[in-house]
């Protein structure tokens, strides 16, 4: 009885904190900490350093177009992805349920969980749901959005956009959790829900696809990833 009571207590605590109760699923670790085995990307921009996946552009090696590090494993449908990231300059993103448009040039399109620095002109990007090579911004931070079968949208604000990331500081490691279950897509950063989208547009939504990390055009930037764990639901 004590064990049952403890389990119930843990579940209630998770629900009360706004966190979704994790599904009982095998954890797939997508990065071995030593190499880019299982990934494909432009070796000029992606590498492993100090046990981290690093994507970096420099003044001497700028990006002319967005490039992606693409997971080569089995496509993902319903899943929860947990990872930690650190960003210096620019913005990046986590592609999911995406499609590879050009394998040789590492071009990907589809759902993207955005991440960026918290400078005033960019901070709004963190956490949004963007569709690369598609419909553009599907939800801003703090929005609950439903996209109907015919593509019409309804939206409501569930939190203040700046307040959701006020506890984060540039240069630190943050946990990003992306969850896709049926038509519902959620992004969490630093333990807080940032967007909640239900995409029922059968012509344009994606129910399965690949994972990838983005390196964005613009000024020199560096993004680092670690502790990449996938749970298929």
N, C-alpha and C positions, 0 to 999 in steps of 0.2 A: 504494500500500500504506500509505503514511503517513496518507493521508486516512481510509482504512478503519480503521486502527488507532486514530486519534483518535476517530472516531465510536463505535467499540466501547468505548473508554475512557470517553467521556461517558455512554453508556448504563449501563455498569457502575457509574459513580459515582452516577448518579441512583438506580439500584436499591439501592445500598449505603446511600444516605442515607434510604431509605424513601419517596422521592418517586416518584410514578408517571411513567413516560416519557410526555411529551405526545404526543398523536396528531397526525399531519400533517393539519391542517385549517385552513381559512381563518379568520382572526381577524375577528370582528365587533366593532367598537367601539360600545358602546350609548349613549355620552354624548359630545356634541360639545364639551363644556366651556363652552358659551355659553348654552344654552337647554334646556328640557325637551321639545324636539322628540322625538317617538317615545314619550313617556311621558304618563300621565294620572293626576292626583292632585288632591286638594283644595288649591287655590292659597293657602289661608289657612295651610297648614302646610308646603308644599313650595316650594322656590325654588332658583335658581342664584345662587351668591355666590362670587366670587373663583375661578371655574373649578371649583366643587364643587357637587354635588347636596346640598342641605341640607334636612333634615326637622326641624322644631322646634315644640315646644309651650311655652307660657309660662304664668305665673300669670294673665295677662290673657286668654289664649286657651288654656284647658285642653282636653284631649280627653275626650269622653264615652264614646267607643269607639275601638278600634283603627282606624287608617286606613292606606291603602296607596298607594304610588306604583307604578302598573302599567305594565309594558312593553307597547307596542302592536304589537310585531313578531310575526313568525311564531312559533307555539308551539315550545317546546323539548322534545326527547325525550331522546336520548343527547347529552351535552354536558359541557364543562368551563367553568365560570365563574370568572374571576379578577377580584378588585377589591381596593381598599384602602378601609378605613373608619376613622373616628375617632368616638368616642362620649363625650358628656358627660351624665351622669345617665341614669337609667332603663334600658330595654333595647329592642332592636329585633330585626330578623330579615330574612333573605333568603328570600323565597318562590320555590319552583321546582316545575315540573310541577304548578302550582296551577290552580285554577278560579276565574273571576270570578263571585261570587255576586250582586253588585249593582254594576253598572257605574257608575250615577249616584251611588252613595254610597261607591264605592271600597272594596268589601268583597271579600276574597279568602280562600279556604280551600285547604289543601294542605300539602305538605312545607315545613318552615321550618328553615333553618340559623340558629340563635339566636346573638345577640351581646348582650353586656351589659357593664357596668362590673365591675371586679374587687373590689368591696367584699365583705366576708365573707358577707353575707346574700344576695348575688346571684351570686357568681362561678361557682357550679355551672352556671348557665344557659349560659355561653359554650360554643358548639360543639355543643350537644345537637341532636338531630333531633326536632323537635316537629311534629305535624300539626295545624295551625290548623283549627278547625271540624271536627275529625275525631277520631282516636284518641288525641290528646294526646302525651305523651312516648313516642317510639319507641326512643330510645337516649340514655343519659347519656354524658357525656364519659368517654372511656377504655373504652367498651364496644364489643364486636363482637357484633352481634345478627342472628339469622336469624328471620324471620317466615314460617312455613310456609303452604302453600296454605290450610289450614283456620284460619289466624289464630293458631295456637299459637306461642309464642316460646321461643327458646333464646338464652342470652347468656353471654358470658364477658368478663372484664376483661383488657385487654391492656396497661394502663398505669395509674399512680396518677393519679387525677383532678386533685388540686391541682398535682402536679408538671408536668403537661402545659402549664400556663399560668404557671408560676412565673417565666418569663423575660419576661413581658409587663408593661407598666406602663400604668396608666390615663392617658388624654390623648395617647397616641402613635398613630401610624398603624400599622395591622396589615394584612397581606395575608390575605384569606379566599379559599380555593379550594373550590368545590363541584363535585363530579364525580358524574354519574349515567350509568351505563352498564348497560343492561338493568335487572335488579332490584337492582343494587348501587349504593349511595349512600355517598359519603364526604365528610367535611368536614375541612379543614385550616386552621389559623390559625397564623401565625408560623412556617410550615414544618413543623409537627407534625400528624400524624394525630390527630384528636380523636374521631371516631366512624366506624364501618364497619358498614353495615347492608345486609342482603340481604332485600328485601321481596318475598315470593312469594305474598302474599295477593291472589289474583286479583280478589276482590270489592271490596277496599278500596284497593289500591295504585293509583298513577298511573304511566303510562308516558309521558305527554306533558302539556303544559300551559303556563301562562304564568309569567313572572318578575315579581317585585314586591318592593318594600322596605316594611317595616313601621315605623310610628310607634306606640308603645304608650301606652295610657292610664296615668295615674298622675301623679307630680310632674313639673314642667317638665323637659324633656330636649331634647337636640340630637344628631342623627346626621349625619355627613358621608360622602359617597362620592366616589371618583374612580378613574380608570384601570380602567374597567369593560370587560372583554374576554370575549367568548363564543366558544368553539370548539365547533362541532357535530361530534360523533364519527360 
